[in-house]
Amino acid sequence: ADGTVKILPPLHTLINIDDQIIVIAEDDDKIILSKDYLGPTSLPVINHNAVSLSTQMTRRTTKIVERNLLLGWNNTAPLTIKELDTYVARGSELHILTNSDEIKKFINEQLINEVTEQNIFVHSGNLTNKFDLEKLNLFSYNYIILLANEENKEQNLSEDADAECLICLLHLRDIIDKSNNEKKFSIVIEMHDIRNRQLANITYADDFIVSPHLISKYISQLSENKNIKRVYDVLLTADGPEIYFCSASMFVPLETPISYYEILQETLKYECIAIGYRLMKYLHDETRFYGIVLNPDKQEQVIFSKHDKIIILAEQFISSSQDNCTNF
């Protein structure tokens, strides 16, 4: 009632009559209340006193030291770097590739004084030059952040920036394909034109595309409900809940039909909540959204295999084995 947003409230939280519920739905006309929503329910009752964390999972008490790489530069780069500083542990490294003397000067004289957790290293090179990329020992990084490059002010058209991103992405994919290195890194890409997303997906379907298209969707939602800004303010801060892709086997048995409602109940035992799942057999199938299903019907039966994932929202929550959960 006081306007406080709680994405993951304690299970014993009492809902008052003037409180509002945050619902994930395709659209507001897809929200269908149960006819018994104010009356008794036939759903099984969770014994909250019996809920405990499995030894397989623990809460993260400290942030993780990371080694990340930034390719490309535009006017959002300083903000991106300072925001990243709130997510990583002290001693983390951020390596930046640029050929611009002006940008190097800005980094060395100003930006390094505005971050506290990251040590910044600048490398000379061009993101479209495969040789420059190979010199960076790419498999030593946790994340590679590829920004729409506008470091050359004479050529800062969105088409040129997206073209450079795609060329760089092709080089990265080629380096990955030709390497026997088992260690993988995640790539975050910023692109201006949503139409270029399909080209990017062809080169590497598991990358993340960040573009003005997402911003326009955010603004559209705000126009329909201004209160949703408070929800995004919580979700998009370092202290808010994060999205994790966890091995399905951590919550449910494999090769056995199970309802999505049961999946929800299992994730609640770990003080997190499922928002969907990913079937890896559809990893490269665009028609099935690369295997990702968000907010499925609670009665839907799912059969998980070894490499499938359950997508959860959790507050700084990791597995004792880093291979079991990946956060984004």
N, C-alpha and C positions, 0 to 999 in steps of 0.2 A: 504493500500500500504506500510505502514511502518512496517508491521509485527505484529501489535497489534491484539490480539484476543478478540473479543467481542461476548460472547455467547448470551447475551440478550441486544442488542443495543436498544436505544430509538426508538420508532415507527417512528419518523420523520427523522431517519438517512438516508442520501443519499448514494446510492451505486455507487461508481465510476467505471470506465471501467476496471481499473487494480486491483480492489478488488476481493477477493475470497469468495464464499459462503460455509458455513459449512453445510453439508447435512448428515442426518441420513439415512442410507440405509443398506440393507442386504449385498450388495456387490456393487462394482462400476458399474458392468454391469446392475444393477437394477435401476440406475439413468436415468430416461427418461425425457428430457426437453420438455416442452410444445412447440408445433409448433408456438405458438404465444408469446413465452417468450420475444421477443424483440419488440413486437408490442402491440396494445391495448388489454385489457383483458375484459372479460365479467363478471368477478367476482365483487361482490359488493365492493364499496369503503368504507373504515372505516373513519368516521369523527374523526380524532385524537383529535380535540378540545373538543369532547364530551366524550372522554374516561376518566373515573374516577374510583377510588377504591370504592368498596361497603363498607358500614359500617360493613358488615359481616366479612371483612378481613382487617387486618392492617399490616403494616410493623414492623418487630421486631427491636426495637432500642437497645436492650441489649440482650446478650446471656443468656441462661437459666441455672439456677443452677441444676445440675444433680447429681444423686447418682448411680454410676456404679460399677460393680463387674468384676474382672479379674480372670479367672480360667485357670490354666496352665501357663507355662513359657518356653520361648525359647529366642534365641538371638535377636529376633525382638521385644520382649516385651518392652524394654526401649524406642525404637523408637515409638511404638504404643502409649505408655503412654504420651510421649512428644507431639506427634501429636494430641492426644485427648485433651491435655491441651489448644490447640489453638481454640477448638470448644466450650468449656464450660465456664460458668461464674465463677468468683472468689467465693470461698466458696463451690464449688462442691466437692464431695467425690469420691474417688476411693478405693475400698476395694479389697485386693489381697489375694488369698488363696494359701498357699504353705507350704511344710514341710521342705524345704531346708534352713538350717542355713546360707549357703553362700548367697543365694538370699535375705534372710531377712537382712543380713548385708549390702549387696549392696544397697537395698532400703533405709534403715535407715541412712546410712552414705553418700550416693551419690545421689540417684535418687530424694529424697525429696527436694534436693537443686536445682534440674534442672527443677522443675515445679513451676509455680506461681499461677495457678488458682485452683488446686486440693489439697485437704488434703488427704494424703495417709494413709490407715489403713491396717495392715497386720494381717491375721488370720492364725493360724496353722491348717492344714488339708490336705486331699487328695481329688482331684476332682472326684475320682471314689468311694468315700465313701459317701453313701447317708446320713448318720447321720451327717457328716461334712457339707454337703450342706444344710440340713434342719436347722442347727444352724444359718445360715447366714440370715434368714428372707428374702428369695429371692424376695418376692413381694414388698419389699421396694425399689427395684432398677429400674432404667429406662432401662438400657441395661446390659446384661450379655455377656462378651466377653470370648469366649472359644478358647484358643490357643492350637495348637498342642504341647503337653507337652514334653519338653526335659530337665526338671530340674534334672533328674537322668542321669548323663552323661554315665553311664554304659548301659543304655537302651534307646538310643535315635534314634532307627530305626523308619523310617516313619510309618511302619506297627504298631508298638507298640503305637506310638503317636496317630494315627488315631483310634486305638482300644480304647484307654483311652477316646478320645473325644466322641466316640459312646456310651461307657458305661455311661459317665457323662450325655450325652444327653438323654439317656433312663431314668436315675434318674430324670432329670429335667422334662421330660414329665410326669413321674409318679406323681411327686409332684404337677404339674399343674392339672392333671386329678383328683387327689384326694382332691383338694382344692376347697372350695366354694368362694374363693377370686375373686372378679370381676376385680380387677386390674391386668393387664397383663404386662409382660416385654418382650422386644425383645432380641433375642439371635443371636450373631454374631459368626460364627464358622470358624476356620481355619483348613483345612485338607490338607494333602500332596497328597493323591491319589484321583483323580477325580472319580475313580470307586466306592469309598466309599460314594459318594454323594447320590446314590440311597438308600443306607441303612439309611443315615441320613434323607432323605426325608420321609422314612417310619415312622420314629420316630416323626418327626415334620416338616411337609411340608412347614411351613411358615418361617423357619429359613434361614439365608443367609450363603452360603458356599463360603469361600474365600480359594483359593488353587493355586498352581503353574500353574494350567490349565488356570486361568485368566491371569497370567503373560505371559504365552506363547502366548495367543491371543493378548495381548498388544504388544508384541515384533513383532508378525507377521504383525500387522497393521503398526508399525513403519517401518518395512522393505519395505512396499509398498509405504509409504508416510511419510517421515521424519518430515514433517510440522505438522503432527497430534500430535506430542509431545507437541507443544505449547497449543493445545486444552486441552489435558489431564492435563497439568500443571495448567491451569485455573480451570478445573473441580475438581481437587483433592486437592485443597487448601481450607483453612477455609474461605477465603474471596471470593471464587468463588461461582457460582450458586449451589444450592442443589436440589436433587430430592425429591419431596413430593407426597404422596398418599393422595389425597383429596376426600372427599365425592362428588360424581357426582352431587348431588342436589345443591351444591354450585354454579355450573355453568349452569346446564341445567335442564329442567323439567324431571321428572321420568316417566317411563312407556309410553314414547312417542318416536317414531322413530326420530332420529336426525342424520344428516351426520357428519362425523368426521371433515369435513371442518368447519361446524358451531361450533363444539366444540373448534377448534383452535381459531376461531374468538372471542368466549366468554372468553377464557383464556387470550387473548391479552388485554382485557379490564382491567385485574388485573395486567398488566405488568409482566406476566409470559407466558409460552407457553406449551401446551400439547405435550407430546411425546408418549402417549399411554393411555391405560385404563386397569382396572382389573374387571372382572365379577366374583363376589364372589361365584356364584353357581358352579363354576369350581375350587374352592379353593383347592380341593384334587385330581384333575384330571391331572395327569402328561402329558397325551396325548394332553392336551390343555394348557400346560405350566402354570398350576395352575391358569388359568383365565387371565393371563397377555398377552396383545396384544400391541406390540410396533410398532409405525410408520405404522398404517393401511392405507389402501386406503382412500383418502379424500372423495370419493363418498360413502364409506361404511356407511350403516345405522345401528345405534346402539340403543338398548333399554336398559336403565339403570333402575335398581331396587334400593331399599333403601340403601343397604350396598355396592353397587358398587363404584369403585374409578376411578378418572381420575388422571393420572400420569403427573406431571408438572415439569418443570425446573423453579426455581425462586431464586432470591437473597434474602436470609434471610427474608422469607415471611411466615407468619403464619396466622391462623384463630383466631378470637376472642374466639372461642371454640376449645380447644385442641383436642377434640374428632373428629373434622372435618378434620384435616390434620396431617399426620405423615411424618416426614422427615427421610431420610436414609443417 
